[in-house]
């Protein structure tokens, strides 16, 4: 039986499916050291943690790296392709889950939920009610989406059809936008949005895209929500703007350095919602992502190519390595 190695435990039904078809194992920790110590014999790796680039050259039997999710920043693509290794992902499996988180976070910020809940618990009923006098409705506002992939489209559907929000976007593919969605330059998007949601991939073009200057250009009552990757936002500039009340709030699920240090200044701000990179994680989404990843694993072990083939240029080299 083929050996399948996962960086993390998977949904129980997914685990059972892989155990029935392979020698399935899970890393003792989601680290580079565990990759190198425990995963060198794998034919397929299921990826939920950053892969060390030198892993590929030292795992001669490796056929594929299958991302348990959509983002490929955890997979060193050049190293994988150079080694003749297939890379696949499962785009869209948790898109609605992430979009729901973004709406939840926007509502929480607009309704002053953290501050209200804290005041109610610490100071009593009336103190909590006073905070809510600063709350605002979400429906009449403008939602700005940076990145119109699966998550952006799910977010648009919920915000526009469910809440009646005006939706504006910045995307590399404006020709593929749903009807009624307004494409804007990034600078215009930032200045018009009451809720700015970042859900684009991390690339050299998007790294630092939400800069100090763009944060300064946001509306004073606007909130920023990042469900993409931490380095897209200038964190120091964001902290300064939040401290000064330059913008109204932020919800951050991802950070430049993860885990977020317990002494980070973000923890001292009451206009911020923080979460440990879990916007896309629910029991339901973990089942969907896991089953989709397992589909790709089993397809590859059966001699096929992945449906979501992320480095198709590697096919000739891969076929030479595994002619059967």
C-alpha positions, -999 to +999 in steps of 0.1 A: +000+000+000+011+035-007+022+058+021+002+090+027+014+115+052-006+144+066+007+174+085-024+175+107-052+151+118-081+151+094-119+147+098-126+111+111-145+101+080-116+113+058-091+095+080-110+062+077-112+066+039-074+071+036-066+044+061-086+019+040-066+028+009-031+035+022-006+035+050-018+067+065+001+087+091+000+121+107+030+142+117+038+145+154+039+182+149+032+206+119+068+215+116+097+213+091+115+190+115+086+165+115+084+166+077+121+157+074+120+131+102+087+114+095+076+121+060+104+112+036+088+079+027+055+094+016+041+091-019+015+118-012+015+145+014-016+163+026-006+199+034-019+222+062+014+236+073+044+252+054+066+226+037+104+230+038+117+234+003+145+209+008+119+182+016+112+175-021+148+166-030+150+142-001+117+123-007+125+103-038+092+085-039+070+116-035+043+118-062+022+148-050+016+174-024-022+180-020-032+212-002-060+208+023-075+241+013-069+267-015-039+288-007-006+276-022+018+298-001+025+268+021+038+248-008+072+257-023+060+255-059+094+259-076+109+231-055+080+208-061+081+213-099+119+210-100+115+176-083+088+164-106+061+165-079+024+172-086+007+199-066-030+200-061-054+220-040-092+221-032-104+256-041-138+266-029-143+239-003-144+264+026-153+295+007-188+299+022-174+292+057-148+320+053-174+344+039-197+337+068-169+345+092-163+379+074-200+388+078-200+377+114-169+399+120-184+429+103-216+426+123-196+422+155-176+453+148-205+474+137-226+463+166-198+469+191-202+434+203-168+429+221-170+462+240-207+457+248-201+421+261-172+432+282-191+461+297-221+439+305-200+413+322-178+438+342-200+467+349-236+455+344-267+458+323-268+496+318-231+498+310-237+473+282-267+491+269-247+524+267-222+508+244-249+498+220-258+534+214-227+536+193-237+505+171-245+509+134-265+489+109-245+469+083-270+468+055-268+504+042-230+502+040-205+496+011-186+463+012-152+464-005-138+431-015-101+427-024-099+394-044-129+380-062-122+343-061-144+317-045-144+335-012-151+369-027-180+355-048-195+338-017-191+370+003-208+391-025-237+367-026-243+369+012-238+406+014-257+418-016-285+392-017-289+388+021-281+422+035-287+445+006-252+459+008-235+478-021-206+457-032-174+470-049-144+450-057-108+450-068-098+420-089-074+409-116-103+395-136-130+422-138-145+406-169-157+377-148-175+396-121-212+388-112-238+412-126-241+444-106-206+442-090-186+474-095-148+470-102-126+497-088-089+505-086-074+494-052-070+530-041-106+538-049-118+506-033-100+514+000-114+550+001-151+539-007-155+508+015-172+509+049-162+473+053-129+463+036-125+425+033-092+411+022-096+376+006-070+376-022-040+352-024-006+363-010+016+371-040+045+395-046+018+419-060-004+417-030+023+416-003+020+449+016-009+460-006-028+474+023-001+499+031+001+527+056-010+552+029-040+530+020-050+526+056-048+564+060-071+567+030-099+546+046-130+562+060-129+571+097-159+548+104-146+519+082-135+485+094-109+461+079-112+423+079-084+401+068-092+365+061-064+360+035-028+363+047-011+385+072+016+401+051-009+417+028-015+443+055+010+467+071+003+456+107+023+484+124+003+510+104-030+492+112-022+492+149-014+529+148-046+537+130-067+516+154-050+532+185-057+567+171-093+559+162-083+567+126-105+537+115-133+521+136-120+486+139-105+454+125-110+417+125-079+397+118-078+359+113-042+359+099-010+376+109+025+383+096+040+359+121+019+330+134+011+321+161+005+357+172+027+366+202+008+370+234+024+404+240+014+417+206-002+452+208-033+440+190-044+422+222-046+456+239-072+470+215-109+467+222-119+476+186-103+445+172-116+409+168-088+383+168-089+347+158-062+320+153-064+314+115-097+296+118-121+316+095-124+286+072-126+259+099-158+243+110-168+206+112-186+210+079-158+227+060-132+203+074-153+174+060-156+191+026-119+200+024-108+166+036-130+146+013-119+168-017-082+163-007-088+125-003-104+124-038-072+139-052-050+116-032-068+085-044-069+097-080-032+102-080-024+069-064-046+052-090-024+067-117-044+098-126-037+135-125-054+158-101-085+177-111-071+209-095-037+206-110-017+236-099+016+230-117+006+213-150+041+220-165+054+192-144+034+165-161+061+152-185+087+150-158+062+134-135+053+107-161+090+100-166+093+094-128+062+073-125+055+058-160+029+034-148 
